[in-house]
Amino acid sequence: MRIALAQINCTVGDIAGNCRKIVDYIGRAKAQGAEVVVFPELAIIGYPPKDLLLKPQFIDDNLRALKLISSRVSGIDAIVGYAERNADPVGRPLHNAVALLRDGQIFSRHFKTLLPTYDVFDESRYFEPGPDNKTSNLIQIGGTLAGVSICEDLWNDERLIDRRLYHENPLANLSSRGSQILINSSASPFVVDKHKFRIELFSSQVKQFKQPLVYVNQVGGNDELVFDGNSIAFDAGGNVIAQAKEFEEDLLIVDVPATTGTPTGNRIEKHTGGVASIYKALVLGLRDYVTKCGFKSVVLGLSGGIDSALTAAIAVDALGKDKVVGIGMPSRYSSDHSVDDARELAKQLGIQFHIVPIKQVHDAYESTLGEVFKGTEAGLAEENLQARARGAILMAFSNKFGNLLLTTGNKSEIAVGYCTLYGDMCGGLAVISDVPKTTVYEICEWLNATRGREIIPRNTIIKAPSAELRPNQTDQDSLPPYPLLDAILYRYVELEESAPQIISQGFDPETVVRIIKLIDRSEYKRRQAAPGLKVTSRAFGFGRRMPIAQNYQQPIPKLRDPDVAMEEGTEIGWGYEPTMD
Amino acid sequence: MRIALAQINCTVGDIAGNCRKIVDYIGRAKAQGAEVVVFPELAIIGYPPKDLLLKPQFIDDNLRALKLISSRVSGIDAIVGYAERNADPVGRPLHNAVALLRDGQIFSRHFKTLLPTYDVFDESRYFEPGPDNKTSNLIQIGGTLAGVSICEDLWNDERLIDRRLYHENPLANLSSRGSQILINSSASPFVVDKHKFRIELFSSQVKQFKQPLVYVNQVGGNDELVFDGNSIAFDAGGNVIAQAKEFEEDLLIVDVPATTGTPTGNRIEKHTGGVASIYKALVLGLRDYVTKCGFKSVVLGLSGGIDSALTAAIAVDALGKDKVVGIGMPSRYSSDHSVDDARELAKQLGIQFHIVPIKQVHDAYESTLGEVFKGTEAGLAEENLQARARGAILMAFSNKFGNLLLTTGNKSEIAVGYCTLYGDMCGGLAVISDVPKTTVYEICEWLNATRGREIIPRNTIIKAPSAELRPNQTDQDSLPPYPLLDAILYRYVELEESAPQIISQGFDPETVVRIIKLIDRSEYKRRQAAPGLKVTSRAFGFGRRMPIAQNYQQPIPKLRDPDVAMEEGTEIGWGYEPTMD
């Protein structure tokens, strides 16, 4: 059986554009003799469509598009993702669906059973699960009975989040009803090393149900999410027999054997892991965010530091060196080497570079505020003014020349709030906001090694990180060393471990409590942060929804003693020093 | 039967504080002879706890708190909301629960059946529905069999969103099993005139099941949501027999008659609707956000316009005039009357007022950018610099003196993006961001009439709204009149109507398409907006989750013609002019 895996880059909401692309791929698959071509989940509307799904007109338009596409289908079957209305007057209004298009008609409709509602996924907000997955998701293609499922239907596994979320396993239902091959239409976003886990998980499912599996993933960036492609096919023995490109559109033609073994015609692309895959994901995510928003070029501040250097390198790989503008904005506290390092980076990358000193604006702020600040000591307020002057200058560039401003903060500093709201946090996209500082270093080393030259200047890598908002400042004046910070961050944010749990692993209690406190009280900053590209299992932003005006304190020592807890009014936990910076 | 409705103001995450409050109210209810005291939904942890629920330690702490509270219960029953672990190893890890506390023990546990997952609600993200509501939610209190339910369990009604979302009606189950009274523990956030609908809905449920109903709501602000209290009791005939205060904590003692009629001891507080209730909700929401974040005072820019005037008035009512600082920041384009109107407002409110002209900073920006902007025409970039200078000055105040910055944009301007990111959008709380401009006027007129004097200066109300970023600018240079804008906004955002639907109601097609386009393309600004207090059925922010890099266009004319849609590449819909401002 010859199946085409149409790994396309869908733009959310762009029904007309996605529609044209689907018709194009159907034609190409037919030309290559495929019996059936499979598209990603919700391909007509792009994943994730979010609250566009609440617009009745949007659903109408997507249904009309499905009909249009079906009218172009002949001599091949197509399985196309779309949003279907729930025929039952009770329940969520929609189904997450695929249609089988055949002979110019919508031949049959099939609904998703398991609806992910965790992390970045909100599917219970919109969809009703398929009413009877047991019978309705089997389709006859030529002589083969195929079992159709959609994304999460493949993922009912306790390894994912230490727990099985669903009582049902749609694959077991399909298999028990006689399916001979499993076809899955997906939109599975990138997380570092997730593809390795996918292969392991899918392979174990295949071995359990003893039939081939074809998995078609979306590719491309949609806001925070980057879909890595990596569509894949297994034979009935759980062996990989074909794999599509990573981070690129691809039409993968797969000859699925009746038993096991790889037919010689199949293509198996390599996939990367680790920092290399993070870099590729960020390049794709940046490119798609910029172009899908309708921009052609980007601007960013180059401080001479490693975060802006990496962001600039990613932008150049995503858009080309002519589409990236760097601005150096030295202050009275900037070291000479900062501007030199920034200039050297711009030279290495071949991008435009302007220098716009902030001294004059900084002086004007100080003089303007002199009266009302009289008698106070210079501190945070004055430091932040410099970052905000830079933010305003960059936004003026963006407004004037129409290039999207990139913000360059990494996950470690955004976690602890070591960044200035409306200052260095200004920008339309936070390119590396889900990359911990230690990983930023690793990526830069990898990049230089891979390219065989110092794209990221050596001095930028070896010097002590500094915000340069006061004389001789370094990050480590305020923060523990990044390897320590990142280790605590990982446990607290990605693993949801508590202070006592982290401390029990040998970390200094005071440091742990301090870091957790900083993370918790920086929530208000992150609420106003630019969307950031997700690469870890738990990114700040849409997939981590924390209250701001809250007072949960770890540990709660007084609660352990009922009599004290009830009588004492104010001494619970640590004090809270509010700032807004 | 005497029931106490403990309408308390819970702080999210503040387990120790909520715990103390619950114990205090149990004591007071007992002192007044109540047989049972009922607390709001998730009272121990506050509603909505969001992703705090994903922290295992947080769940442990809340369970420990429940046990502590139970140890203090004697001579009265208490029904207390908390998060319970799901005993089934498969499914979501938690239940949204109440416990019946009796004689120093946790006597029984009861789980929510209907889990709202729409608008601002995300309960399917965390909770598994109660496994068998039919039997397990009945409790014996004295001689009465009471049916317990939690919030949404009362709301399975198609009037809410034009559709029944759930197949089950927990009240019908309770009633068919013999319940004699219905007790509901809730956290139901304020939306203008929602309480009128609650009374109608609850009363119709009561009439259907022919038994009294007691509904206990949370009160107070938690981030975007304001809980209005308004706890209420009905006799078996569907008549209101008691009602708690609105927007205040209250312990309401209700004698529930065996049949119908209001026992003389019951208290029925009045509730307000319309603009008066919006004003009260904003006062409470502001006060709680500021104090629960640990701040004592606020600062805001006073432009002489109506939005900042209303915001200042709300802040004074919330915190007292000594806790509010106003800053006037005239520019070279500010009219004389702007500063006069701002000063007059400050005088009327009795608040501190400083004048910090932005001329010097504005000049410094222009001079700094002169070189790189040479040969370009002044426009948006230059206008925004003024707004950003103001934002930075206000943030410097906030950083220096520790007062929370309030941002003052209304819903109409945030909808169409008539505001400057990192400029007038700076701030920790957007007080009136869910209030359309026409409603801002109504509230101000109501406020002046109610107070019997011109709190909001007459000139501020009658002059044409202006951003004053260029000479003689008014809002209506760029926007249609606000009554028209607000009418389209309401249909597009609150009702989810499409362009063709709105146009079919007699609105000018060009204006409709233009407004919708402005709303859609301002999504990236709103993503970085401060949290705003929700007062309408659909607020921007957490309850409206839109993609940014999307390309849905209404209408999609070319899609109506299949042959054209497929062949033409670029002429679909309107063009998109990206800006980042």
HADDOCK unambig.tbl for C-alpha pairs under 7 A between the chains (distance, minus, plus):
assign (segid A and resid 11 and name CA) (segid B and resid 550 and name CA) 6.33 0.50 0.50
assign (segid A and resid 12 and name CA) (segid B and resid 550 and name CA) 4.81 0.50 0.50
assign (segid A and resid 12 and name CA) (segid B and resid 551 and name CA) 6.45 0.50 0.50
assign (segid A and resid 13 and name CA) (segid B and resid 550 and name CA) 5.36 0.50 0.50
assign (segid A and resid 13 and name CA) (segid B and resid 551 and name CA) 4.99 0.50 0.50
assign (segid A and resid 13 and name CA) (segid B and resid 552 and name CA) 4.16 0.50 0.50
assign (segid A and resid 14 and name CA) (segid B and resid 550 and name CA) 6.70 0.50 0.50
assign (segid A and resid 14 and name CA) (segid B and resid 551 and name CA) 4.67 0.50 0.50
assign (segid A and resid 14 and name CA) (segid B and resid 552 and name CA) 5.10 0.50 0.50
assign (segid A and resid 15 and name CA) (segid B and resid 552 and name CA) 6.93 0.50 0.50
assign (segid A and resid 16 and name CA) (segid B and resid 559 and name CA) 6.62 0.50 0.50
assign (segid A and resid 16 and name CA) (segid B and resid 565 and name CA) 6.98 0.50 0.50
assign (segid A and resid 20 and name CA) (segid B and resid 566 and name CA) 5.50 0.50 0.50
assign (segid A and resid 49 and name CA) (segid B and resid 547 and name CA) 6.70 0.50 0.50
assign (segid A and resid 50 and name CA) (segid B and resid 545 and name CA) 6.01 0.50 0.50
assign (segid A and resid 50 and name CA) (segid B and resid 546 and name CA) 5.73 0.50 0.50
assign (segid A and resid 50 and name CA) (segid B and resid 547 and name CA) 6.37 0.50 0.50
assign (segid A and resid 51 and name CA) (segid B and resid 544 and name CA) 6.63 0.50 0.50
assign (segid A and resid 51 and name CA) (segid B and resid 545 and name CA) 5.36 0.50 0.50
assign (segid A and resid 51 and name CA) (segid B and resid 546 and name CA) 5.31 0.50 0.50
assign (segid A and resid 52 and name CA) (segid B and resid 546 and name CA) 6.62 0.50 0.50
assign (segid A and resid 55 and name CA) (segid B and resid 496 and name CA) 5.54 0.50 0.50
assign (segid A and resid 57 and name CA) (segid B and resid 498 and name CA) 5.95 0.50 0.50
assign (segid A and resid 68 and name CA) (segid B and resid 562 and name CA) 5.90 0.50 0.50
assign (segid A and resid 90 and name CA) (segid B and resid 163 and name CA) 6.62 0.50 0.50
assign (segid A and resid 90 and name CA) (segid B and resid 164 and name CA) 5.06 0.50 0.50
assign (segid A and resid 90 and name CA) (segid B and resid 165 and name CA) 5.60 0.50 0.50
assign (segid A and resid 90 and name CA) (segid B and resid 166 and name CA) 6.22 0.50 0.50
assign (segid A and resid 90 and name CA) (segid B and resid 167 and name CA) 6.22 0.50 0.50
assign (segid A and resid 91 and name CA) (segid B and resid 164 and name CA) 6.19 0.50 0.50
assign (segid A and resid 91 and name CA) (segid B and resid 165 and name CA) 4.10 0.50 0.50
assign (segid A and resid 91 and name CA) (segid B and resid 166 and name CA) 5.21 0.50 0.50
assign (segid A and resid 91 and name CA) (segid B and resid 167 and name CA) 6.72 0.50 0.50
assign (segid A and resid 92 and name CA) (segid B and resid 165 and name CA) 5.64 0.50 0.50
assign (segid A and resid 117 and name CA) (segid B and resid 124 and name CA) 6.62 0.50 0.50
assign (segid A and resid 117 and name CA) (segid B and resid 125 and name CA) 5.09 0.50 0.50
assign (segid A and resid 118 and name CA) (segid B and resid 125 and name CA) 5.30 0.50 0.50
assign (segid A and resid 124 and name CA) (segid B and resid 117 and name CA) 6.63 0.50 0.50
assign (segid A and resid 124 and name CA) (segid B and resid 124 and name CA) 6.75 0.50 0.50
assign (segid A and resid 125 and name CA) (segid B and resid 117 and name CA) 5.09 0.50 0.50
assign (segid A and resid 125 and name CA) (segid B and resid 118 and name CA) 5.29 0.50 0.50
assign (segid A and resid 163 and name CA) (segid B and resid 90 and name CA) 6.60 0.50 0.50
assign (segid A and resid 164 and name CA) (segid B and resid 90 and name CA) 5.05 0.50 0.50
assign (segid A and resid 164 and name CA) (segid B and resid 91 and name CA) 6.17 0.50 0.50
assign (segid A and resid 165 and name CA) (segid B and resid 90 and name CA) 5.60 0.50 0.50
assign (segid A and resid 165 and name CA) (segid B and resid 91 and name CA) 4.10 0.50 0.50
assign (segid A and resid 165 and name CA) (segid B and resid 92 and name CA) 5.62 0.50 0.50
assign (segid A and resid 166 and name CA) (segid B and resid 90 and name CA) 6.22 0.50 0.50
assign (segid A and resid 166 and name CA) (segid B and resid 91 and name CA) 5.22 0.50 0.50
assign (segid A and resid 167 and name CA) (segid B and resid 90 and name CA) 6.23 0.50 0.50
assign (segid A and resid 167 and name CA) (segid B and resid 91 and name CA) 6.72 0.50 0.50
assign (segid A and resid 222 and name CA) (segid B and resid 549 and name CA) 6.42 0.50 0.50
assign (segid A and resid 223 and name CA) (segid B and resid 547 and name CA) 6.84 0.50 0.50
assign (segid A and resid 223 and name CA) (segid B and resid 548 and name CA) 6.44 0.50 0.50
assign (segid A and resid 223 and name CA) (segid B and resid 549 and name CA) 5.81 0.50 0.50
assign (segid A and resid 289 and name CA) (segid B and resid 549 and name CA) 6.01 0.50 0.50
assign (segid A and resid 292 and name CA) (segid B and resid 549 and name CA) 5.32 0.50 0.50
assign (segid A and resid 292 and name CA) (segid B and resid 550 and name CA) 6.63 0.50 0.50
assign (segid A and resid 293 and name CA) (segid B and resid 549 and name CA) 4.75 0.50 0.50
assign (segid A and resid 293 and name CA) (segid B and resid 550 and name CA) 6.91 0.50 0.50
assign (segid A and resid 293 and name CA) (segid B and resid 578 and name CA) 6.94 0.50 0.50
assign (segid A and resid 294 and name CA) (segid B and resid 576 and name CA) 6.85 0.50 0.50
assign (segid A and resid 294 and name CA) (segid B and resid 578 and name CA) 5.79 0.50 0.50
assign (segid A and resid 295 and name CA) (segid B and resid 578 and name CA) 6.31 0.50 0.50
assign (segid A and resid 356 and name CA) (segid B and resid 368 and name CA) 6.84 0.50 0.50
assign (segid A and resid 360 and name CA) (segid B and resid 364 and name CA) 5.79 0.50 0.50
assign (segid A and resid 360 and name CA) (segid B and resid 368 and name CA) 6.96 0.50 0.50
assign (segid A and resid 361 and name CA) (segid B and resid 361 and name CA) 5.97 0.50 0.50
assign (segid A and resid 361 and name CA) (segid B and resid 364 and name CA) 5.03 0.50 0.50
assign (segid A and resid 361 and name CA) (segid B and resid 365 and name CA) 5.92 0.50 0.50
assign (segid A and resid 364 and name CA) (segid B and resid 360 and name CA) 5.78 0.50 0.50
assign (segid A and resid 364 and name CA) (segid B and resid 361 and name CA) 5.04 0.50 0.50
assign (segid A and resid 364 and name CA) (segid B and resid 364 and name CA) 6.50 0.50 0.50
assign (segid A and resid 365 and name CA) (segid B and resid 361 and name CA) 5.93 0.50 0.50
assign (segid A and resid 368 and name CA) (segid B and resid 356 and name CA) 6.86 0.50 0.50
assign (segid A and resid 368 and name CA) (segid B and resid 360 and name CA) 6.93 0.50 0.50
assign (segid A and resid 380 and name CA) (segid B and resid 399 and name CA) 6.54 0.50 0.50
assign (segid A and resid 381 and name CA) (segid B and resid 396 and name CA) 4.89 0.50 0.50
assign (segid A and resid 381 and name CA) (segid B and resid 399 and name CA) 4.88 0.50 0.50
assign (segid A and resid 381 and name CA) (segid B and resid 400 and name CA) 5.32 0.50 0.50
assign (segid A and resid 385 and name CA) (segid B and resid 392 and name CA) 6.61 0.50 0.50
assign (segid A and resid 385 and name CA) (segid B and resid 396 and name CA) 6.89 0.50 0.50
assign (segid A and resid 388 and name CA) (segid B and resid 392 and name CA) 6.36 0.50 0.50
assign (segid A and resid 392 and name CA) (segid B and resid 385 and name CA) 6.61 0.50 0.50
assign (segid A and resid 392 and name CA) (segid B and resid 388 and name CA) 6.36 0.50 0.50
assign (segid A and resid 396 and name CA) (segid B and resid 381 and name CA) 4.90 0.50 0.50
assign (segid A and resid 396 and name CA) (segid B and resid 385 and name CA) 6.89 0.50 0.50
assign (segid A and resid 398 and name CA) (segid B and resid 580 and name CA) 6.57 0.50 0.50
assign (segid A and resid 399 and name CA) (segid B and resid 380 and name CA) 6.55 0.50 0.50
assign (segid A and resid 399 and name CA) (segid B and resid 381 and name CA) 4.89 0.50 0.50
assign (segid A and resid 399 and name CA) (segid B and resid 579 and name CA) 6.64 0.50 0.50
assign (segid A and resid 399 and name CA) (segid B and resid 580 and name CA) 6.04 0.50 0.50
assign (segid A and resid 399 and name CA) (segid B and resid 581 and name CA) 6.08 0.50 0.50
assign (segid A and resid 400 and name CA) (segid B and resid 381 and name CA) 5.32 0.50 0.50
assign (segid A and resid 402 and name CA) (segid B and resid 579 and name CA) 6.13 0.50 0.50
assign (segid A and resid 404 and name CA) (segid B and resid 580 and name CA) 6.67 0.50 0.50
assign (segid A and resid 422 and name CA) (segid B and resid 422 and name CA) 5.24 0.50 0.50
assign (segid A and resid 496 and name CA) (segid B and resid 55 and name CA) 5.53 0.50 0.50
assign (segid A and resid 498 and name CA) (segid B and resid 57 and name CA) 5.94 0.50 0.50
assign (segid A and resid 528 and name CA) (segid B and resid 528 and name CA) 4.17 0.50 0.50
assign (segid A and resid 528 and name CA) (segid B and resid 529 and name CA) 5.76 0.50 0.50
assign (segid A and resid 528 and name CA) (segid B and resid 530 and name CA) 6.20 0.50 0.50
assign (segid A and resid 529 and name CA) (segid B and resid 528 and name CA) 5.77 0.50 0.50
assign (segid A and resid 530 and name CA) (segid B and resid 528 and name CA) 6.19 0.50 0.50
assign (segid A and resid 544 and name CA) (segid B and resid 51 and name CA) 6.63 0.50 0.50
assign (segid A and resid 545 and name CA) (segid B and resid 50 and name CA) 6.02 0.50 0.50
assign (segid A and resid 545 and name CA) (segid B and resid 51 and name CA) 5.36 0.50 0.50
assign (segid A and resid 546 and name CA) (segid B and resid 50 and name CA) 5.73 0.50 0.50
assign (segid A and resid 546 and name CA) (segid B and resid 51 and name CA) 5.31 0.50 0.50
assign (segid A and resid 546 and name CA) (segid B and resid 52 and name CA) 6.62 0.50 0.50
assign (segid A and resid 547 and name CA) (segid B and resid 49 and name CA) 6.71 0.50 0.50
assign (segid A and resid 547 and name CA) (segid B and resid 50 and name CA) 6.37 0.50 0.50
assign (segid A and resid 547 and name CA) (segid B and resid 223 and name CA) 6.85 0.50 0.50
assign (segid A and resid 548 and name CA) (segid B and resid 223 and name CA) 6.44 0.50 0.50
assign (segid A and resid 549 and name CA) (segid B and resid 222 and name CA) 6.42 0.50 0.50
assign (segid A and resid 549 and name CA) (segid B and resid 223 and name CA) 5.81 0.50 0.50
assign (segid A and resid 549 and name CA) (segid B and resid 289 and name CA) 6.00 0.50 0.50
assign (segid A and resid 549 and name CA) (segid B and resid 292 and name CA) 5.32 0.50 0.50
assign (segid A and resid 549 and name CA) (segid B and resid 293 and name CA) 4.75 0.50 0.50
assign (segid A and resid 550 and name CA) (segid B and resid 11 and name CA) 6.32 0.50 0.50
assign (segid A and resid 550 and name CA) (segid B and resid 12 and name CA) 4.81 0.50 0.50
assign (segid A and resid 550 and name CA) (segid B and resid 13 and name CA) 5.36 0.50 0.50
assign (segid A and resid 550 and name CA) (segid B and resid 14 and name CA) 6.70 0.50 0.50
assign (segid A and resid 550 and name CA) (segid B and resid 292 and name CA) 6.60 0.50 0.50
assign (segid A and resid 550 and name CA) (segid B and resid 293 and name CA) 6.90 0.50 0.50
assign (segid A and resid 551 and name CA) (segid B and resid 12 and name CA) 6.46 0.50 0.50
assign (segid A and resid 551 and name CA) (segid B and resid 13 and name CA) 5.01 0.50 0.50
assign (segid A and resid 551 and name CA) (segid B and resid 14 and name CA) 4.68 0.50 0.50
assign (segid A and resid 552 and name CA) (segid B and resid 13 and name CA) 4.17 0.50 0.50
assign (segid A and resid 552 and name CA) (segid B and resid 14 and name CA) 5.10 0.50 0.50
assign (segid A and resid 552 and name CA) (segid B and resid 15 and name CA) 6.92 0.50 0.50
assign (segid A and resid 559 and name CA) (segid B and resid 16 and name CA) 6.50 0.50 0.50
assign (segid A and resid 562 and name CA) (segid B and resid 68 and name CA) 5.99 0.50 0.50
assign (segid A and resid 565 and name CA) (segid B and resid 16 and name CA) 6.83 0.50 0.50
assign (segid A and resid 566 and name CA) (segid B and resid 20 and name CA) 5.36 0.50 0.50
assign (segid A and resid 576 and name CA) (segid B and resid 294 and name CA) 6.85 0.50 0.50
assign (segid A and resid 578 and name CA) (segid B and resid 294 and name CA) 5.85 0.50 0.50
assign (segid A and resid 578 and name CA) (segid B and resid 295 and name CA) 6.33 0.50 0.50
assign (segid A and resid 579 and name CA) (segid B and resid 399 and name CA) 6.59 0.50 0.50
assign (segid A and resid 579 and name CA) (segid B and resid 402 and name CA) 6.10 0.50 0.50
assign (segid A and resid 580 and name CA) (segid B and resid 398 and name CA) 6.56 0.50 0.50
assign (segid A and resid 580 and name CA) (segid B and resid 399 and name CA) 6.01 0.50 0.50
assign (segid A and resid 580 and name CA) (segid B and resid 404 and name CA) 6.70 0.50 0.50
assign (segid A and resid 581 and name CA) (segid B and resid 399 and name CA) 6.06 0.50 0.50
